[in-house]
Amino acid sequence: MPTRHRPLPFPLPGIAFALLLALLAMLWLAGGASRADVSGQVVVRVAAWGALIVAGLLAPRPNVTRDLRPVAWLLAFGVVLVALQLIPLPADLWLRLPGRAVLTEAVPRGAPQPWRPWTMTPGATGNALSALVVPVAVLVLLVAMRPAERALLPGVLLVMVTIAMLVGLLQVSGARLSNPFVNDTVGQVSGIFANRNHFAVFLACGCLLAPAWAFRGERHARWRGPLALGLIVLFVMTILATGSRAGMLTAVLAVLIALTMVRHELRRQLSRAPRWAFLALIASVLGLLAVVVAASVAANRAESIHRTFAVDVGTDMRNRGLPIVLKMISTYLPLGSGVGGFDPMFRMHEPLALLKPTFFNHAHNDFLEVVLDAGVPGGLLLGAALFWWLSASIRVWRVRGGAITGAGRLGSAILLLLIVASAFDYPLRTPTMMALTVIAAVWLADGQGSGDEAGKRSSLPEAGQHL
C-alpha cells in the first residue's frame, strides 16, 4: 500500500519569500551604511543580484497589479534618471550645462574637450546606480510573493528592529561593539547603522510595526498587545539614548500614529468593559511612556533630549551649510550636478569659514540634495512620489476595516516617518532603509485596493469559481 505523507503543520515558503528573508538578513548584517567605500555595500549588492538571478530562474512571474504600478514606475524612472546621467554628451552640448566650465581646466590648453557625461561626478553616480539594485530586488521579490506571505512581513521586520535594538542596548551598557561592514563610531549608540539618526528612525518604525503585528489576529491580541507595548517602551528608551533629535521627533509621531491605528481594535477588545476603560488605557500608555522618558532623563540616559538643548544653532553645520547648498542648487539648475556627488561638489563651493577637520558628507536635507543632484527632473520625480504617497494615504485612512487596509495604513505611516526624517538627514541612502521604503510603499499600494474594489465586488461567485 502506498504510504501517506502527513501534511506539514505550516506551508512551505515560496522561493520569493525565502529569497527576501535571506536578503533582509544580509541587509540587517551589512546594510546600515551609505558610504560607497564600506565593505557592506559589496555584501548587500551581491546578495541583491543573487536574489534577482535566482528569482528570475525559479520564482513565479511577478504580478504587478494596477495599484502597484505607481511604485514600479517611480522606481523605474529613478533608475533611468541616474543611468541617463552617465551617458557621455558631445563637448559642445556638455559645455552648455550650468557650472561645467570649471572642469574644462582639466584638459591641456588647446586640446579638444572630450565627451563627458551629464554628471560632474561619474564615479559617485555610478555607485548610486549600483546601489539601486537593492530596492529593485526587494520590489521584484515582493510582487512575486503570495499575499499570505506578504502579510507576514510586519512580524519579520519587527524581529529585525528588535534584534537591532538589542545591539543598541549593548552599546548603551558600555559594550564597545564595532560592525566591520559599516563605518560606525565605536562608543556611539547606532545599533546596526553607521549613523545614529538612521538607527533611531529605524526604531521609530518599530513603534509602528509592534502594534500592527500585535493586532493582526484577534486570537493573539491578548498576549501580543502587552508584548508590543513592552517593545515600544524599549524602542523609546533606546532612541533617547542614541542622541538623535530626528529620532526623538519621529518616535513621538510613531507613538501617536500607532494609537490611532489600533484604536478600533482596542475598542473591540474592550467592548465589554465600561466606556471609560478605553480612555484610561490610552492615558496609561502615554503615562507609562512619560515615566520612561523622565526616568531616562534622571538616569542621564536621554542623550537625545540633552542634545536638543545643548547644540548651538549658530554653530550647527547643517544650518551654516544651508546657504551654500541653496546657492549650489541655483548654480546647477536645471539639470543638477550629478546624483551621489554631494561631497566633492560641496568641497568645490565650501568657503574658508566653514573649513573644519571633518567633512560635510550630505546636505542633511534629502529633498534639497535630490534637487541639487538631479535638478528639475529629480524634483519632478520627487514631487510625483510625494503626491502618490499623499493621495494613496488619504484613500487608505478614509476606508475602515480589513487587514489589507491596516497594512496600507502601516505603510503610509512608515513612509511619513521616513519623509520627516529625510528633511533632517539622509536615511533612505542606506540599503536597509531602501528596502524598508519599498516594503512600506507596497503595503500602501495594496491597501488602496481594499476599499473601492472590495466595495464594488459582488457577493456572488465569479465565473468559474467553485461554490
Secondary structure, 3 states (H helix, E strand, C coil): CCCCCCCCCCCCCCHHHHHHHHHHHHHHHHCCCCCCCCHHHHHHHHHHHHHHHHHHHHCCCCCCCCCCHHHHHHHHHHHHHHHHCCCEECHHHHHCCCCCHHHHHHCCCCCCCCCEECCCCHHHHHHHHHHCHHHHHHHHHHHHCCHHHHCCHHHHHHHHHHHHHHHHHHHHCCCCCCCCCCCCCCCCCCCCCCCHHHHHHHHHHHHHHHHHHHCCCHHHHHHHHHHHHHHHHHHHHHHHHHCCHHHHHHHHHHHHHHHHHCHHHHHHHCCCCCCHHHHHHHHHHHHHHHHHHHHHHHCCCCHHHHHHHHCCHHHCHHHHHHHHHHHHHHHHCCCCCCCCCHHHHHHHHCCHHHCCCCCCCCCCCHHHHHHHHHHHHHHHHHHHHHHHHHHHHHHHHHCCCCHHHHHHHHHHHHHHHHHHHHCCCCHHHCHHHHHHHHHHHHHHHHHHCCCHHHHHCCCCCCCCCCC
